[in-house]
Amino acid sequence: MSDLQAILFDCDGVLVDTERDGHRLAFNRAFAQLGLAAEWSVERYGELLEIAGGKERTRHHFDQTGWPAAITDRDAFLQDMHRVKTALFLDIVTSGAMAARPGIRELIRAALSSGVRVAVCSTSNVAAVQGIVDHLIGADLAPQVRVFAGDMVKRKKPDPAIYQLALDEMGLDPARCVVVEDSNIGLRAAKAAGLRCVVTKSSYTAEEDFSLADIVVTDLAAGGIDLPRVATLVG
């Protein structure tokens, strides 16, 4: 594995299939808690996933459907709503309602035990990403996994900023790193950063265009994505 320096994972849809029954439910519960009539169906949330970032997604929704009259400061509302939503999402994560996707823990464990560094690079906020890493990846592995989240950069995927931040902060050579993503947006961000990319399709992304990917699988375990196979992408 001497050529492989690091594996950089997206979070939502890669570590765990969170979008439909995690983030979507948390948004709906936050809207209800704040007295808003908004409720995102499975189909509507799938449309909104074309927008990276929860606050950006919410702004886009209300820009399209009309802002409630009670919201006079939109930026303040988005910040407050997202704090409520994140707490509700972490309740879902810690309840055990969601499990890590097949092959994720095994690949992370194999990488770390072989001296290959691991990071998670997400458009979600730090608290949500760290909560997933801590509760779903495992207490033995989580402290060794660096987290880079959307609020750390000014531009979100498909902009490569989050991957460039990880490369810079960790002192990594992009030619020796591999990304694991689940969406076209994430794939484009990885490629714009000069990285090889494995795509593991998720519930909302199965029909997206992954022609830029180096490998595309349904999930890591079923697709036979282990450390030796990842290493061949940089060898």
C-alpha positions in Angstrom: 0.0 0.0 0.0 3.0 2.3 -0.1 1.6 4.4 -3.0 -1.8 4.9 -1.4 -1.5 7.8 1.0 -5.1 8.4 2.1 -8.8 7.6 1.4 -11.2 10.5 1.6 -14.8 9.6 2.2 -17.9 11.6 1.6 -20.3 11.3 4.6 -24.0 11.2 3.7 -24.8 8.4 1.3 -21.4 6.9 1.7 -20.7 6.2 5.3 -24.5 5.7 5.9 -27.5 6.2 3.7 -28.8 9.2 5.7 -30.7 11.3 3.3 -34.2 9.9 3.0 -34.7 8.6 6.6 -32.2 10.8 8.4 -31.7 14.3 7.1 -35.2 14.6 5.5 -37.0 13.5 8.7 -34.8 15.9 10.8 -35.7 18.8 8.5 -39.4 18.0 8.7 -39.3 17.7 12.4 -37.4 21.0 12.7 -40.0 22.7 10.5 -42.8 21.4 12.7 -41.0 22.4 15.9 -40.6 25.9 14.5 -44.2 26.1 13.6 -43.7 26.0 9.8 -46.1 24.2 7.5 -43.3 22.9 5.2 -42.8 19.2 4.9 -40.5 17.5 2.4 -41.7 14.4 0.7 -39.2 11.7 -0.5 -39.6 13.0 -4.0 -39.2 16.7 -3.1 -36.1 16.0 -1.0 -34.6 14.1 -4.0 -35.1 17.3 -6.1 -33.5 19.4 -3.4 -30.4 17.2 -3.1 -29.2 18.9 -6.3 -28.4 21.8 -4.0 -25.4 21.0 -1.7 -25.7 22.0 1.9 -28.7 22.0 4.3 -29.0 25.8 4.7 -28.6 26.3 1.0 -31.2 23.6 0.3 -33.7 25.2 2.7 -33.2 28.7 1.1 -33.7 27.3 -2.3 -36.9 25.6 -1.2 -38.4 28.7 0.2 -37.2 30.8 -2.7 -39.2 28.5 -5.0 -42.3 28.1 -2.8 -42.5 31.4 -1.0 -41.1 32.5 2.4 -43.4 32.4 5.4 -44.4 35.9 6.3 -43.3 35.4 9.9 -39.6 35.1 8.8 -38.2 38.6 8.6 -34.5 37.8 8.9 -33.8 34.9 6.5 -30.2 34.4 7.3 -30.9 34.3 11.1 -33.8 31.8 10.5 -31.5 29.5 8.4 -28.9 29.5 11.2 -31.5 28.8 13.9 -33.4 26.2 11.9 -30.2 24.4 11.0 -29.1 24.2 14.7 -32.5 22.7 15.6 -32.3 20.3 12.6 -28.8 19.1 13.5 -29.8 18.3 17.0 -32.8 16.3 15.7 -30.6 14.5 13.2 -28.1 13.5 15.9 -31.0 12.1 17.9 -31.8 9.9 14.9 -28.1 8.9 14.5 -27.7 8.0 18.2 -31.0 6.1 18.4 -29.5 3.4 16.3 -32.1 3.9 13.5 -29.4 3.9 10.8 -26.4 1.6 10.2 -23.1 2.1 8.4 -23.2 1.0 4.8 -21.8 -2.5 3.9 -18.0 -2.5 3.6 -17.4 0.9 5.1 -16.0 -0.1 8.6 -14.0 -2.9 7.0 -12.3 -0.5 4.5 -11.6 2.1 7.1 -10.2 -0.4 9.5 -8.0 -2.0 6.8 -6.7 1.4 5.7 -5.8 2.7 9.2 -4.2 -0.6 10.2 -2.0 -0.4 7.0 -0.9 3.2 7.7 -3.2 4.7 5.1 -4.8 7.9 6.4 -8.6 8.4 6.5 -10.7 11.6 6.4 -14.3 12.4 5.8 -15.1 15.4 3.5 -18.7 16.5 3.6 -21.0 19.4 2.7 -22.9 18.8 6.0 -21.9 20.7 9.2 -19.2 19.6 11.6 -21.6 18.4 14.3 -23.6 16.2 12.0 -20.6 14.6 10.3 -18.7 14.1 13.6 -21.8 12.5 15.1 -22.0 10.0 12.3 -18.3 9.2 12.5 -18.4 8.8 16.3 -21.6 6.7 16.5 -21.5 4.7 13.3 -17.8 4.1 12.5 -16.9 3.0 16.0 -15.2 4.3 19.1 -12.0 2.5 18.2 -11.7 4.0 14.7 -13.3 7.5 15.0 -10.4 9.2 16.8 -8.2 8.4 13.8 -10.5 9.8 11.2 -10.1 13.5 10.3 -13.4 15.4 9.6 -13.7 18.3 7.1 -17.2 19.7 6.8 -19.1 22.2 4.7 -18.9 25.1 7.2 -15.1 25.0 6.9 -15.2 26.3 3.3 -16.9 29.1 1.4 -17.9 27.0 -1.6 -19.5 23.6 -1.4 -19.5 20.6 -3.8 -19.3 20.4 -6.8 -16.6 23.0 -6.0 -13.4 21.1 -4.9 -12.8 23.4 -1.9 -13.5 20.7 0.8 -11.1 18.2 -0.8 -8.5 20.8 -1.4 -8.7 21.8 2.3 -8.2 18.2 3.3 -5.2 17.8 1.0 -3.6 21.0 2.3 -4.3 20.3 6.0 -3.1 16.7 5.9 -0.2 17.4 3.6 -1.4 14.9 1.0 -0.4 14.3 -2.6 -3.7 14.1 -4.7 -2.1 11.6 -7.0 -1.8 9.2 -4.1 -5.3 9.6 -2.7 -8.7 8.1 -3.5 -12.1 9.5 -2.8 -15.3 7.5 -2.1 -18.4 9.3 -3.2 -22.1 8.5 -3.9 -23.3 11.5 -6.0 -22.5 13.2 -9.3 -21.9 16.5 -7.3 -19.3 14.8 -5.1 -17.7 13.0 -8.0 -17.2 16.3 -9.8 -15.7 17.9 -6.7 -13.3 15.0 -6.4 -12.2 15.1 -10.0 -11.8 18.9 -9.9 -9.4 18.4 -7.0 -7.4 15.9 -9.2 -8.4 12.8 -7.3 -9.3 9.3 -8.3 -12.9 8.4 -7.3 -14.8 5.3 -6.4 -18.6 5.8 -6.5 -20.9 3.7 -4.3 -24.5 4.4 -5.3 -27.0 5.4 -2.7 -30.8 5.5 -2.5 -31.1 8.9 -4.2 -28.2 8.7 -6.6 -28.6 5.3 -8.4 -29.5 6.9 -11.8 -27.0 9.8 -11.8 -24.2 10.1 -14.3 -21.0 8.6 -13.0 -19.1 8.4 -16.3 -16.2 10.3 -14.7 -15.7 7.8 -11.9 -12.8 5.3 -11.8 -15.0 2.6 -10.3 -18.8 2.5 -9.8 -20.5 -0.1 -7.5 -23.8 -0.6 -5.8 -22.0 -0.8 -2.4 -18.5 -1.4 -1.4 -19.0 -4.9 -0.1 -21.0 -6.2 -3.1 -18.7 -4.4 -5.4 -15.6 -6.0 -4.0 -14.0 -2.7 -3.0 -11.3 -3.6 -0.5 -8.0 -1.9 0.3 -5.9 -3.7 -2.3 -8.4 -2.8 -5.1 -8.5 0.9 -3.9 -4.7 0.9 -3.9 -4.5 -0.1 -7.6 -6.1 3.2 -8.5 -2.9 5.0 -7.5 -0.4 2.3 -8.3 
